Each structure stands twice: as C-alpha cells, then as structure tokens.
Amino acid sequence: MSKNAKSGKLSDLTATQNNSNKHTARGMKNLDNSMAEDGYVAPMTATADGEIIDGDARLETSFNRFGDDALIVRHDGTKPVVMIREDIPNANHPMAKRIHYRANLVAWQNLQIDAEQVMADIEAGFDFDAIGVGLEDLGKLLEKEIDPLTEWGGMPEFEQKDLTSFKKIIVHFSSVEDMGLFAELIGQSVTEKTQSLWYPKAKIEHYADKVYLE
C-alpha cells in the first residue's frame, strides 16, 4: 500500500454543501445495484478539509452499502490515481463489462441539475464559459426534466392488470329468433345494435383511461 493510501473513515468526510446535482431515484437505485454487484468502482474527490466535491452520491451509497471503513488516498492532483481490481482478471470478464457500461450510464441516469444552485453560482461569479459550458449548454442543463420514478417516490406500488380478452369470435345469426335464443343462452341482452360483449358478463367503466372489470 502506498504511504499516501491509508485506512480511514467515510464519516470523516462531509457531503457536498452546494451540490448542483440533486440526483434521481432511478440513478441512486442503479448506483446501489452497481455497488452490490461490482463493488466500489470510481474514487471520490474531496477537498483537504474533507468535503466531497465529486462523488456525493457515491459517499451516501457507499456508507449504506459497505459501512464506515474506507481507503483514503491523499494527493495533490499532479499524478493520475489508478485503482487496480485484483478480483477482475481481464476486460472480458462479465464484471468488467458491467463496470464499463455502468461507469457512464449510472452517472447519466443520476443527473438532475439544481437550477437554483446553478443560478446562485452564476450570481456568485462562477464562469461557466471557463469550463466550456456556453449559453446553449447551460440552457439545456437548466431544462427541467421530470423523472417519473422520483415523482412517484413514497407512492404505493402499481401493477397494471392485463385487461385484454383471451379470445374473440364472430357469431352469425340467420334470424332474429336465433339471436334471441343466443341471448337467452348466455343471459345477456343482444340486439341488432350490439357490436361486442363479454362472457361472462362484465361491467366496463371508463375512468381516467383505466378499465375495470367485475
């Protein structure tokens, strides 16, 4: 172990105080799934006083998933920091493939820009042009995109029933009398205006585009 890499505690770190990313329920869930399957992947970055500036969601999820123990590497940014996973033999390993795709997908799924924080940083003098974010890019960042899973947070589970019929057939009648006999047989009203029916008889109500059957 490098002299700069030492055992430490996640509880010694603090969450990002002014985070421009509010995260999403979907992204946080997939981040936890990633850690559960593949372990810890991407290092966080903190300031010298221990405040996270990159990896706030990873800090929260890591603490819940792995506990307080951590490997802390102190450096000044002049050399790359590489993590070698000795449990993954090569890039063709299934875990390597999952990590490869999740590295970008989870970050994309977990992005929900906090417009208020962005505006506060602009008012405080932060220059987005200096990091290559122009007005058009900034406008896209500030577009409010609703994550249905986030909006559904705390609501009960919902599963749509399959209300399609098992089988449908076309019945021909040679006379009104035959149609009447058929109606009597199934116990339902059948007239010349009847276009379809359910057997057994079903009550169909149209409410908020949902169909409920007895």
PyMOL commands that place a pseudoatom at each C-alpha (Angstrom):
pseudoatom trace, name=CA, resn=MET, resi=1, chain=A, elem=C, hetatm=0, pos=[0.000, 0.000, 0.000]
pseudoatom trace, name=CA, resn=SER, resi=2, chain=A, elem=C, hetatm=0, pos=[1.314, 3.465, -0.882]
pseudoatom trace, name=CA, resn=LYS, resi=3, chain=A, elem=C, hetatm=0, pos=[2.367, 5.688, 2.043]
pseudoatom trace, name=CA, resn=ASN, resi=4, chain=A, elem=C, hetatm=0, pos=[-0.326, 8.109, 0.824]
pseudoatom trace, name=CA, resn=ALA, resi=5, chain=A, elem=C, hetatm=0, pos=[-3.042, 5.433, 0.894]
pseudoatom trace, name=CA, resn=LYS, resi=6, chain=A, elem=C, hetatm=0, pos=[-4.289, 4.800, 4.416]
pseudoatom trace, name=CA, resn=SER, resi=7, chain=A, elem=C, hetatm=0, pos=[-7.291, 3.252, 6.061]
pseudoatom trace, name=CA, resn=GLY, resi=8, chain=A, elem=C, hetatm=0, pos=[-9.835, 5.879, 7.031]
pseudoatom trace, name=CA, resn=LYS, resi=9, chain=A, elem=C, hetatm=0, pos=[-13.484, 6.518, 7.772]
pseudoatom trace, name=CA, resn=LEU, resi=10, chain=A, elem=C, hetatm=0, pos=[-16.213, 7.762, 5.455]
pseudoatom trace, name=CA, resn=SER, resi=11, chain=A, elem=C, hetatm=0, pos=[-17.712, 9.527, 8.449]
pseudoatom trace, name=CA, resn=ASP, resi=12, chain=A, elem=C, hetatm=0, pos=[-14.674, 11.828, 8.446]
pseudoatom trace, name=CA, resn=LEU, resi=13, chain=A, elem=C, hetatm=0, pos=[-15.878, 13.186, 5.101]
pseudoatom trace, name=CA, resn=THR, resi=14, chain=A, elem=C, hetatm=0, pos=[-18.789, 15.556, 4.591]
pseudoatom trace, name=CA, resn=ALA, resi=15, chain=A, elem=C, hetatm=0, pos=[-21.370, 15.661, 1.810]
pseudoatom trace, name=CA, resn=THR, resi=16, chain=A, elem=C, hetatm=0, pos=[-21.197, 18.386, -0.833]
pseudoatom trace, name=CA, resn=GLN, resi=17, chain=A, elem=C, hetatm=0, pos=[-22.669, 21.509, 0.724]
pseudoatom trace, name=CA, resn=ASN, resi=18, chain=A, elem=C, hetatm=0, pos=[-23.709, 23.258, -2.512]
pseudoatom trace, name=CA, resn=ASN, resi=19, chain=A, elem=C, hetatm=0, pos=[-24.390, 20.390, -4.888]
pseudoatom trace, name=CA, resn=SER, resi=20, chain=A, elem=C, hetatm=0, pos=[-25.716, 21.311, -8.346]
pseudoatom trace, name=CA, resn=ASN, resi=21, chain=A, elem=C, hetatm=0, pos=[-26.889, 17.720, -8.888]
pseudoatom trace, name=CA, resn=LYS, resi=22, chain=A, elem=C, hetatm=0, pos=[-29.988, 16.688, -6.932]
pseudoatom trace, name=CA, resn=HIS, resi=23, chain=A, elem=C, hetatm=0, pos=[-29.721, 13.099, -8.246]
pseudoatom trace, name=CA, resn=THR, resi=24, chain=A, elem=C, hetatm=0, pos=[-32.663, 10.882, -9.181]
pseudoatom trace, name=CA, resn=ALA, resi=25, chain=A, elem=C, hetatm=0, pos=[-34.349, 7.923, -7.515]
pseudoatom trace, name=CA, resn=ARG, resi=26, chain=A, elem=C, hetatm=0, pos=[-33.546, 5.776, -10.559]
pseudoatom trace, name=CA, resn=GLY, resi=27, chain=A, elem=C, hetatm=0, pos=[-29.886, 6.779, -10.562]
pseudoatom trace, name=CA, resn=MET, resi=28, chain=A, elem=C, hetatm=0, pos=[-29.428, 6.192, -6.839]
pseudoatom trace, name=CA, resn=LYS, resi=29, chain=A, elem=C, hetatm=0, pos=[-31.055, 2.766, -7.085]
pseudoatom trace, name=CA, resn=ASN, resi=30, chain=A, elem=C, hetatm=0, pos=[-28.846, 1.765, -10.022]
pseudoatom trace, name=CA, resn=LEU, resi=31, chain=A, elem=C, hetatm=0, pos=[-25.765, 3.086, -8.233]
pseudoatom trace, name=CA, resn=ASP, resi=32, chain=A, elem=C, hetatm=0, pos=[-26.592, 0.865, -5.263]
pseudoatom trace, name=CA, resn=ASN, resi=33, chain=A, elem=C, hetatm=0, pos=[-27.193, -2.083, -7.606]
pseudoatom trace, name=CA, resn=SER, resi=34, chain=A, elem=C, hetatm=0, pos=[-23.800, -1.437, -9.182]
pseudoatom trace, name=CA, resn=MET, resi=35, chain=A, elem=C, hetatm=0, pos=[-22.025, -1.449, -5.823]
pseudoatom trace, name=CA, resn=ALA, resi=36, chain=A, elem=C, hetatm=0, pos=[-23.916, -4.557, -4.740]
pseudoatom trace, name=CA, resn=GLU, resi=37, chain=A, elem=C, hetatm=0, pos=[-22.841, -6.487, -7.859]
pseudoatom trace, name=CA, resn=ASP, resi=38, chain=A, elem=C, hetatm=0, pos=[-19.474, -4.985, -8.741]
pseudoatom trace, name=CA, resn=GLY, resi=39, chain=A, elem=C, hetatm=0, pos=[-18.169, -3.484, -5.510]
pseudoatom trace, name=CA, resn=TYR, resi=40, chain=A, elem=C, hetatm=0, pos=[-16.723, 0.015, -5.316]
pseudoatom trace, name=CA, resn=VAL, resi=41, chain=A, elem=C, hetatm=0, pos=[-15.512, 1.371, -8.657]
pseudoatom trace, name=CA, resn=ALA, resi=42, chain=A, elem=C, hetatm=0, pos=[-14.832, 5.102, -9.088]
pseudoatom trace, name=CA, resn=PRO, resi=43, chain=A, elem=C, hetatm=0, pos=[-12.915, 7.098, -6.431]
pseudoatom trace, name=CA, resn=MET, resi=44, chain=A, elem=C, hetatm=0, pos=[-14.487, 10.194, -4.905]
pseudoatom trace, name=CA, resn=THR, resi=45, chain=A, elem=C, hetatm=0, pos=[-12.668, 13.516, -4.694]
pseudoatom trace, name=CA, resn=ALA, resi=46, chain=A, elem=C, hetatm=0, pos=[-12.694, 15.607, -1.525]
pseudoatom trace, name=CA, resn=THR, resi=47, chain=A, elem=C, hetatm=0, pos=[-11.048, 18.865, -0.509]
pseudoatom trace, name=CA, resn=ALA, resi=48, chain=A, elem=C, hetatm=0, pos=[-8.294, 18.940, 2.119]
pseudoatom trace, name=CA, resn=ASP, resi=49, chain=A, elem=C, hetatm=0, pos=[-10.871, 19.624, 4.835]
pseudoatom trace, name=CA, resn=GLY, resi=50, chain=A, elem=C, hetatm=0, pos=[-12.883, 16.531, 3.847]
pseudoatom trace, name=CA, resn=GLU, resi=51, chain=A, elem=C, hetatm=0, pos=[-15.820, 17.957, 1.852]
pseudoatom trace, name=CA, resn=ILE, resi=52, chain=A, elem=C, hetatm=0, pos=[-16.779, 15.871, -1.176]
pseudoatom trace, name=CA, resn=ILE, resi=53, chain=A, elem=C, hetatm=0, pos=[-16.689, 17.796, -4.465]
pseudoatom trace, name=CA, resn=ASP, resi=54, chain=A, elem=C, hetatm=0, pos=[-17.099, 14.803, -6.782]
pseudoatom trace, name=CA, resn=GLY, resi=55, chain=A, elem=C, hetatm=0, pos=[-18.924, 11.692, -5.620]
pseudoatom trace, name=CA, resn=ASP, resi=56, chain=A, elem=C, hetatm=0, pos=[-21.614, 12.855, -3.207]
pseudoatom trace, name=CA, resn=ALA, resi=57, chain=A, elem=C, hetatm=0, pos=[-23.997, 10.074, -4.284]
pseudoatom trace, name=CA, resn=ARG, resi=58, chain=A, elem=C, hetatm=0, pos=[-21.162, 7.547, -4.005]
pseudoatom trace, name=CA, resn=LEU, resi=59, chain=A, elem=C, hetatm=0, pos=[-20.433, 8.720, -0.462]
pseudoatom trace, name=CA, resn=GLU, resi=60, chain=A, elem=C, hetatm=0, pos=[-24.032, 8.184, 0.631]
pseudoatom trace, name=CA, resn=THR, resi=61, chain=A, elem=C, hetatm=0, pos=[-24.431, 4.863, -1.161]
pseudoatom trace, name=CA, resn=SER, resi=62, chain=A, elem=C, hetatm=0, pos=[-21.030, 3.553, -0.025]
pseudoatom trace, name=CA, resn=PHE, resi=63, chain=A, elem=C, hetatm=0, pos=[-21.780, 4.282, 3.613]
pseudoatom trace, name=CA, resn=ASN, resi=64, chain=A, elem=C, hetatm=0, pos=[-25.092, 2.421, 3.371]
pseudoatom trace, name=CA, resn=ARG, resi=65, chain=A, elem=C, hetatm=0, pos=[-23.664, -0.453, 1.348]
pseudoatom trace, name=CA, resn=PHE, resi=66, chain=A, elem=C, hetatm=0, pos=[-20.176, -1.011, 2.861]
pseudoatom trace, name=CA, resn=GLY, resi=67, chain=A, elem=C, hetatm=0, pos=[-20.149, 0.746, 6.216]
pseudoatom trace, name=CA, resn=ASP, resi=68, chain=A, elem=C, hetatm=0, pos=[-17.688, 3.333, 7.510]
pseudoatom trace, name=CA, resn=ASP, resi=69, chain=A, elem=C, hetatm=0, pos=[-14.293, 1.833, 6.611]
pseudoatom trace, name=CA, resn=ALA, resi=70, chain=A, elem=C, hetatm=0, pos=[-12.571, 3.314, 3.561]
pseudoatom trace, name=CA, resn=LEU, resi=71, chain=A, elem=C, hetatm=0, pos=[-9.218, 3.568, 1.801]
pseudoatom trace, name=CA, resn=ILE, resi=72, chain=A, elem=C, hetatm=0, pos=[-8.148, 7.214, 1.750]
pseudoatom trace, name=CA, resn=VAL, resi=73, chain=A, elem=C, hetatm=0, pos=[-5.552, 8.425, -0.789]
pseudoatom trace, name=CA, resn=ARG, resi=74, chain=A, elem=C, hetatm=0, pos=[-4.075, 11.894, -0.284]
pseudoatom trace, name=CA, resn=HIS, resi=75, chain=A, elem=C, hetatm=0, pos=[-2.530, 13.535, -3.338]
pseudoatom trace, name=CA, resn=ASP, resi=76, chain=A, elem=C, hetatm=0, pos=[-2.089, 16.922, -4.987]
pseudoatom trace, name=CA, resn=GLY, resi=77, chain=A, elem=C, hetatm=0, pos=[-3.527, 16.134, -8.419]
pseudoatom trace, name=CA, resn=THR, resi=78, chain=A, elem=C, hetatm=0, pos=[-0.160, 16.031, -10.191]
pseudoatom trace, name=CA, resn=LYS, resi=79, chain=A, elem=C, hetatm=0, pos=[-0.322, 12.276, -10.866]
pseudoatom trace, name=CA, resn=PRO, resi=80, chain=A, elem=C, hetatm=0, pos=[-3.204, 10.041, -12.020]
pseudoatom trace, name=CA, resn=VAL, resi=81, chain=A, elem=C, hetatm=0, pos=[-4.758, 7.776, -9.408]
pseudoatom trace, name=CA, resn=VAL, resi=82, chain=A, elem=C, hetatm=0, pos=[-5.397, 4.266, -10.744]
pseudoatom trace, name=CA, resn=MET, resi=83, chain=A, elem=C, hetatm=0, pos=[-7.382, 1.585, -8.938]
pseudoatom trace, name=CA, resn=ILE, resi=84, chain=A, elem=C, hetatm=0, pos=[-6.493, -1.974, -9.974]
pseudoatom trace, name=CA, resn=ARG, resi=85, chain=A, elem=C, hetatm=0, pos=[-9.194, -4.523, -9.266]
pseudoatom trace, name=CA, resn=GLU, resi=86, chain=A, elem=C, hetatm=0, pos=[-7.296, -7.710, -8.493]
pseudoatom trace, name=CA, resn=ASP, resi=87, chain=A, elem=C, hetatm=0, pos=[-10.559, -9.662, -8.406]
pseudoatom trace, name=CA, resn=ILE, resi=88, chain=A, elem=C, hetatm=0, pos=[-11.207, -8.966, -12.125]
pseudoatom trace, name=CA, resn=PRO, resi=89, chain=A, elem=C, hetatm=0, pos=[-8.790, -10.973, -14.313]
pseudoatom trace, name=CA, resn=ASN, resi=90, chain=A, elem=C, hetatm=0, pos=[-9.348, -9.187, -17.645]
pseudoatom trace, name=CA, resn=ALA, resi=91, chain=A, elem=C, hetatm=0, pos=[-11.611, -6.835, -19.600]
pseudoatom trace, name=CA, resn=ASN, resi=92, chain=A, elem=C, hetatm=0, pos=[-13.687, -9.710, -20.998]
pseudoatom trace, name=CA, resn=HIS, resi=93, chain=A, elem=C, hetatm=0, pos=[-14.839, -10.748, -17.542]
pseudoatom trace, name=CA, resn=PRO, resi=94, chain=A, elem=C, hetatm=0, pos=[-18.626, -10.168, -17.006]
pseudoatom trace, name=CA, resn=MET, resi=95, chain=A, elem=C, hetatm=0, pos=[-17.940, -7.856, -14.075]
pseudoatom trace, name=CA, resn=ALA, resi=96, chain=A, elem=C, hetatm=0, pos=[-15.559, -5.813, -16.230]
pseudoatom trace, name=CA, resn=LYS, resi=97, chain=A, elem=C, hetatm=0, pos=[-18.269, -5.446, -18.877]
pseudoatom trace, name=CA, resn=ARG, resi=98, chain=A, elem=C, hetatm=0, pos=[-20.829, -4.304, -16.303]
pseudoatom trace, name=CA, resn=ILE, resi=99, chain=A, elem=C, hetatm=0, pos=[-18.426, -1.741, -14.855]
pseudoatom trace, name=CA, resn=HIS, resi=100, chain=A, elem=C, hetatm=0, pos=[-17.557, -0.491, -18.348]
pseudoatom trace, name=CA, resn=TYR, resi=101, chain=A, elem=C, hetatm=0, pos=[-21.170, 0.323, -19.217]
pseudoatom trace, name=CA, resn=ARG, resi=102, chain=A, elem=C, hetatm=0, pos=[-22.296, 1.392, -15.772]
pseudoatom trace, name=CA, resn=ALA, resi=103, chain=A, elem=C, hetatm=0, pos=[-19.447, 3.885, -15.437]
pseudoatom trace, name=CA, resn=ASN, resi=104, chain=A, elem=C, hetatm=0, pos=[-21.250, 6.275, -17.755]
pseudoatom trace, name=CA, resn=LEU, resi=105, chain=A, elem=C, hetatm=0, pos=[-24.850, 5.068, -17.622]
pseudoatom trace, name=CA, resn=VAL, resi=106, chain=A, elem=C, hetatm=0, pos=[-25.291, 5.467, -13.861]
pseudoatom trace, name=CA, resn=ALA, resi=107, chain=A, elem=C, hetatm=0, pos=[-23.819, 8.981, -13.962]
pseudoatom trace, name=CA, resn=TRP, resi=108, chain=A, elem=C, hetatm=0, pos=[-26.236, 9.900, -16.766]
pseudoatom trace, name=CA, resn=GLN, resi=109, chain=A, elem=C, hetatm=0, pos=[-29.235, 8.344, -15.014]
pseudoatom trace, name=CA, resn=ASN, resi=110, chain=A, elem=C, hetatm=0, pos=[-28.380, 10.091, -11.748]
pseudoatom trace, name=CA, resn=LEU, resi=111, chain=A, elem=C, hetatm=0, pos=[-28.116, 13.620, -13.158]
pseudoatom trace, name=CA, resn=GLN, resi=112, chain=A, elem=C, hetatm=0, pos=[-30.789, 16.130, -12.150]
pseudoatom trace, name=CA, resn=ILE, resi=113, chain=A, elem=C, hetatm=0, pos=[-29.417, 19.657, -12.219]
pseudoatom trace, name=CA, resn=ASP, resi=114, chain=A, elem=C, hetatm=0, pos=[-30.471, 22.010, -9.417]
pseudoatom trace, name=CA, resn=ALA, resi=115, chain=A, elem=C, hetatm=0, pos=[-31.319, 25.204, -11.300]
pseudoatom trace, name=CA, resn=GLU, resi=116, chain=A, elem=C, hetatm=0, pos=[-31.319, 27.288, -8.104]
pseudoatom trace, name=CA, resn=GLN, resi=117, chain=A, elem=C, hetatm=0, pos=[-27.779, 26.229, -7.250]
pseudoatom trace, name=CA, resn=VAL, resi=118, chain=A, elem=C, hetatm=0, pos=[-26.577, 26.916, -10.799]
pseudoatom trace, name=CA, resn=MET, resi=119, chain=A, elem=C, hetatm=0, pos=[-28.079, 30.420, -10.714]
pseudoatom trace, name=CA, resn=ALA, resi=120, chain=A, elem=C, hetatm=0, pos=[-26.562, 31.021, -7.276]
pseudoatom trace, name=CA, resn=ASP, resi=121, chain=A, elem=C, hetatm=0, pos=[-23.126, 30.055, -8.596]
pseudoatom trace, name=CA, resn=ILE, resi=122, chain=A, elem=C, hetatm=0, pos=[-23.555, 32.372, -11.588]
pseudoatom trace, name=CA, resn=GLU, resi=123, chain=A, elem=C, hetatm=0, pos=[-24.546, 35.244, -9.302]
pseudoatom trace, name=CA, resn=ALA, resi=124, chain=A, elem=C, hetatm=0, pos=[-21.515, 34.472, -7.142]
pseudoatom trace, name=CA, resn=GLY, resi=125, chain=A, elem=C, hetatm=0, pos=[-19.313, 34.969, -10.218]
pseudoatom trace, name=CA, resn=PHE, resi=126, chain=A, elem=C, hetatm=0, pos=[-18.630, 31.408, -11.369]
pseudoatom trace, name=CA, resn=ASP, resi=127, chain=A, elem=C, hetatm=0, pos=[-17.603, 31.470, -15.042]
pseudoatom trace, name=CA, resn=PHE, resi=128, chain=A, elem=C, hetatm=0, pos=[-19.224, 28.573, -16.897]
pseudoatom trace, name=CA, resn=ASP, resi=129, chain=A, elem=C, hetatm=0, pos=[-17.511, 29.655, -20.135]
pseudoatom trace, name=CA, resn=ALA, resi=130, chain=A, elem=C, hetatm=0, pos=[-14.191, 28.841, -18.488]
pseudoatom trace, name=CA, resn=ILE, resi=131, chain=A, elem=C, hetatm=0, pos=[-15.171, 25.158, -18.237]
pseudoatom trace, name=CA, resn=GLY, resi=132, chain=A, elem=C, hetatm=0, pos=[-16.539, 25.019, -21.771]
pseudoatom trace, name=CA, resn=VAL, resi=133, chain=A, elem=C, hetatm=0, pos=[-20.229, 25.399, -20.916]
pseudoatom trace, name=CA, resn=GLY, resi=134, chain=A, elem=C, hetatm=0, pos=[-21.782, 28.030, -23.201]
pseudoatom trace, name=CA, resn=LEU, resi=135, chain=A, elem=C, hetatm=0, pos=[-25.229, 29.605, -23.035]
pseudoatom trace, name=CA, resn=GLU, resi=136, chain=A, elem=C, hetatm=0, pos=[-26.795, 26.840, -25.152]
pseudoatom trace, name=CA, resn=ASP, resi=137, chain=A, elem=C, hetatm=0, pos=[-25.289, 24.117, -22.969]
pseudoatom trace, name=CA, resn=LEU, resi=138, chain=A, elem=C, hetatm=0, pos=[-26.320, 25.989, -19.831]
pseudoatom trace, name=CA, resn=GLY, resi=139, chain=A, elem=C, hetatm=0, pos=[-29.869, 26.270, -21.147]
pseudoatom trace, name=CA, resn=LYS, resi=140, chain=A, elem=C, hetatm=0, pos=[-30.006, 22.501, -21.642]
pseudoatom trace, name=CA, resn=LEU, resi=141, chain=A, elem=C, hetatm=0, pos=[-28.674, 21.961, -18.124]
pseudoatom trace, name=CA, resn=LEU, resi=142, chain=A, elem=C, hetatm=0, pos=[-31.411, 24.147, -16.702]
pseudoatom trace, name=CA, resn=GLU, resi=143, chain=A, elem=C, hetatm=0, pos=[-34.233, 22.445, -18.596]
pseudoatom trace, name=CA, resn=LYS, resi=144, chain=A, elem=C, hetatm=0, pos=[-36.454, 20.760, -16.045]
pseudoatom trace, name=CA, resn=GLU, resi=145, chain=A, elem=C, hetatm=0, pos=[-36.773, 17.066, -16.819]
pseudoatom trace, name=CA, resn=ILE, resi=146, chain=A, elem=C, hetatm=0, pos=[-39.203, 15.168, -14.614]
pseudoatom trace, name=CA, resn=ASP, resi=147, chain=A, elem=C, hetatm=0, pos=[-38.045, 11.732, -13.537]
pseudoatom trace, name=CA, resn=PRO, resi=148, chain=A, elem=C, hetatm=0, pos=[-41.243, 9.663, -13.120]
pseudoatom trace, name=CA, resn=LEU, resi=149, chain=A, elem=C, hetatm=0, pos=[-39.585, 7.435, -10.523]
pseudoatom trace, name=CA, resn=THR, resi=150, chain=A, elem=C, hetatm=0, pos=[-38.573, 10.465, -8.480]
pseudoatom trace, name=CA, resn=GLU, resi=151, chain=A, elem=C, hetatm=0, pos=[-42.079, 11.908, -8.680]
pseudoatom trace, name=CA, resn=TRP, resi=152, chain=A, elem=C, hetatm=0, pos=[-43.526, 8.536, -7.647]
pseudoatom trace, name=CA, resn=GLY, resi=153, chain=A, elem=C, hetatm=0, pos=[-41.367, 8.400, -4.506]
pseudoatom trace, name=CA, resn=GLY, resi=154, chain=A, elem=C, hetatm=0, pos=[-43.346, 7.286, -1.472]
pseudoatom trace, name=CA, resn=MET, resi=155, chain=A, elem=C, hetatm=0, pos=[-46.347, 6.216, -3.516]
pseudoatom trace, name=CA, resn=PRO, resi=156, chain=A, elem=C, hetatm=0, pos=[-47.696, 2.651, -3.450]
pseudoatom trace, name=CA, resn=GLU, resi=157, chain=A, elem=C, hetatm=0, pos=[-46.622, 0.075, -5.999]
pseudoatom trace, name=CA, resn=PHE, resi=158, chain=A, elem=C, hetatm=0, pos=[-48.828, -0.106, -9.082]
pseudoatom trace, name=CA, resn=GLU, resi=159, chain=A, elem=C, hetatm=0, pos=[-49.192, -3.009, -11.452]
pseudoatom trace, name=CA, resn=GLN, resi=160, chain=A, elem=C, hetatm=0, pos=[-51.463, -2.695, -14.491]
pseudoatom trace, name=CA, resn=LYS, resi=161, chain=A, elem=C, hetatm=0, pos=[-53.655, -5.739, -14.967]
pseudoatom trace, name=CA, resn=ASP, resi=162, chain=A, elem=C, hetatm=0, pos=[-53.885, -7.345, -18.372]
pseudoatom trace, name=CA, resn=LEU, resi=163, chain=A, elem=C, hetatm=0, pos=[-57.452, -6.486, -19.431]
pseudoatom trace, name=CA, resn=THR, resi=164, chain=A, elem=C, hetatm=0, pos=[-57.270, -7.821, -22.967]
pseudoatom trace, name=CA, resn=SER, resi=165, chain=A, elem=C, hetatm=0, pos=[-59.602, -10.662, -23.893]
pseudoatom trace, name=CA, resn=PHE, resi=166, chain=A, elem=C, hetatm=0, pos=[-58.342, -14.240, -24.089]
pseudoatom trace, name=CA, resn=LYS, resi=167, chain=A, elem=C, hetatm=0, pos=[-60.244, -14.960, -27.325]
pseudoatom trace, name=CA, resn=LYS, resi=168, chain=A, elem=C, hetatm=0, pos=[-62.810, -13.285, -29.549]
pseudoatom trace, name=CA, resn=ILE, resi=169, chain=A, elem=C, hetatm=0, pos=[-65.040, -14.827, -32.204]
pseudoatom trace, name=CA, resn=ILE, resi=170, chain=A, elem=C, hetatm=0, pos=[-67.651, -13.589, -34.679]
pseudoatom trace, name=CA, resn=VAL, resi=171, chain=A, elem=C, hetatm=0, pos=[-71.094, -15.183, -34.288]
pseudoatom trace, name=CA, resn=HIS, resi=172, chain=A, elem=C, hetatm=0, pos=[-73.555, -15.150, -37.220]
pseudoatom trace, name=CA, resn=PHE, resi=173, chain=A, elem=C, hetatm=0, pos=[-77.355, -15.419, -36.786]
pseudoatom trace, name=CA, resn=SER, resi=174, chain=A, elem=C, hetatm=0, pos=[-79.701, -16.484, -39.588]
pseudoatom trace, name=CA, resn=SER, resi=175, chain=A, elem=C, hetatm=0, pos=[-82.721, -14.814, -37.922]
pseudoatom trace, name=CA, resn=VAL, resi=176, chain=A, elem=C, hetatm=0, pos=[-83.814, -12.514, -35.089]
pseudoatom trace, name=CA, resn=GLU, resi=177, chain=A, elem=C, hetatm=0, pos=[-85.211, -15.581, -33.317]
pseudoatom trace, name=CA, resn=ASP, resi=178, chain=A, elem=C, hetatm=0, pos=[-81.816, -17.272, -33.349]
pseudoatom trace, name=CA, resn=MET, resi=179, chain=A, elem=C, hetatm=0, pos=[-80.255, -14.104, -31.944]
pseudoatom trace, name=CA, resn=GLY, resi=180, chain=A, elem=C, hetatm=0, pos=[-82.843, -14.125, -29.155]
pseudoatom trace, name=CA, resn=LEU, resi=181, chain=A, elem=C, hetatm=0, pos=[-82.113, -17.771, -28.334]
pseudoatom trace, name=CA, resn=PHE, resi=182, chain=A, elem=C, hetatm=0, pos=[-78.398, -16.958, -28.133]
pseudoatom trace, name=CA, resn=ALA, resi=183, chain=A, elem=C, hetatm=0, pos=[-79.075, -14.015, -25.824]
pseudoatom trace, name=CA, resn=GLU, resi=184, chain=A, elem=C, hetatm=0, pos=[-81.168, -16.254, -23.571]
pseudoatom trace, name=CA, resn=LEU, resi=185, chain=A, elem=C, hetatm=0, pos=[-78.462, -18.893, -23.582]
pseudoatom trace, name=CA, resn=ILE, resi=186, chain=A, elem=C, hetatm=0, pos=[-75.722, -16.545, -22.333]
pseudoatom trace, name=CA, resn=GLY, resi=187, chain=A, elem=C, hetatm=0, pos=[-78.039, -14.494, -20.121]
pseudoatom trace, name=CA, resn=GLN, resi=188, chain=A, elem=C, hetatm=0, pos=[-77.279, -11.155, -21.772]
pseudoatom trace, name=CA, resn=SER, resi=189, chain=A, elem=C, hetatm=0, pos=[-79.102, -8.642, -23.927]
pseudoatom trace, name=CA, resn=VAL, resi=190, chain=A, elem=C, hetatm=0, pos=[-78.225, -8.931, -27.624]
pseudoatom trace, name=CA, resn=THR, resi=191, chain=A, elem=C, hetatm=0, pos=[-79.791, -6.528, -30.120]
pseudoatom trace, name=CA, resn=GLU, resi=192, chain=A, elem=C, hetatm=0, pos=[-79.173, -5.512, -33.717]
pseudoatom trace, name=CA, resn=LYS, resi=193, chain=A, elem=C, hetatm=0, pos=[-77.025, -2.654, -32.369]
pseudoatom trace, name=CA, resn=THR, resi=194, chain=A, elem=C, hetatm=0, pos=[-74.791, -4.905, -30.227]
pseudoatom trace, name=CA, resn=GLN, resi=195, chain=A, elem=C, hetatm=0, pos=[-71.245, -4.812, -31.559]
pseudoatom trace, name=CA, resn=SER, resi=196, chain=A, elem=C, hetatm=0, pos=[-69.424, -6.746, -28.859]
pseudoatom trace, name=CA, resn=LEU, resi=197, chain=A, elem=C, hetatm=0, pos=[-69.877, -8.255, -25.415]
pseudoatom trace, name=CA, resn=TRP, resi=198, chain=A, elem=C, hetatm=0, pos=[-68.000, -10.130, -22.710]
pseudoatom trace, name=CA, resn=TYR, resi=199, chain=A, elem=C, hetatm=0, pos=[-68.761, -13.599, -21.476]
pseudoatom trace, name=CA, resn=PRO, resi=200, chain=A, elem=C, hetatm=0, pos=[-69.258, -13.897, -18.576]
pseudoatom trace, name=CA, resn=LYS, resi=201, chain=A, elem=C, hetatm=0, pos=[-70.911, -10.501, -18.411]
pseudoatom trace, name=CA, resn=ALA, resi=202, chain=A, elem=C, hetatm=0, pos=[-68.524, -7.722, -17.445]
pseudoatom trace, name=CA, resn=LYS, resi=203, chain=A, elem=C, hetatm=0, pos=[-69.072, -4.175, -16.296]
pseudoatom trace, name=CA, resn=ILE, resi=204, chain=A, elem=C, hetatm=0, pos=[-66.778, -1.769, -18.116]
pseudoatom trace, name=CA, resn=GLU, resi=205, chain=A, elem=C, hetatm=0, pos=[-66.237, 1.716, -16.727]
pseudoatom trace, name=CA, resn=HIS, resi=206, chain=A, elem=C, hetatm=0, pos=[-64.130, 4.361, -18.450]
pseudoatom trace, name=CA, resn=TYR, resi=207, chain=A, elem=C, hetatm=0, pos=[-62.374, 6.455, -15.853]
pseudoatom trace, name=CA, resn=ALA, resi=208, chain=A, elem=C, hetatm=0, pos=[-59.015, 8.177, -16.282]
pseudoatom trace, name=CA, resn=ASP, resi=209, chain=A, elem=C, hetatm=0, pos=[-58.349, 5.858, -19.223]
pseudoatom trace, name=CA, resn=LYS, resi=210, chain=A, elem=C, hetatm=0, pos=[-58.477, 2.814, -16.953]
pseudoatom trace, name=CA, resn=VAL, resi=211, chain=A, elem=C, hetatm=0, pos=[-60.782, -0.154, -17.463]
pseudoatom trace, name=CA, resn=TYR, resi=212, chain=A, elem=C, hetatm=0, pos=[-62.105, -2.138, -14.559]
pseudoatom trace, name=CA, resn=LEU, resi=213, chain=A, elem=C, hetatm=0, pos=[-63.803, -5.493, -14.977]
pseudoatom trace, name=CA, resn=GLU, resi=214, chain=A, elem=C, hetatm=0, pos=[-66.081, -7.112, -12.414]
for i in range(1, 214): cmd.bond("trace and resi %d" % i, "trace and resi %d" % (i + 1))
show_as sticks, trace
zoom trace
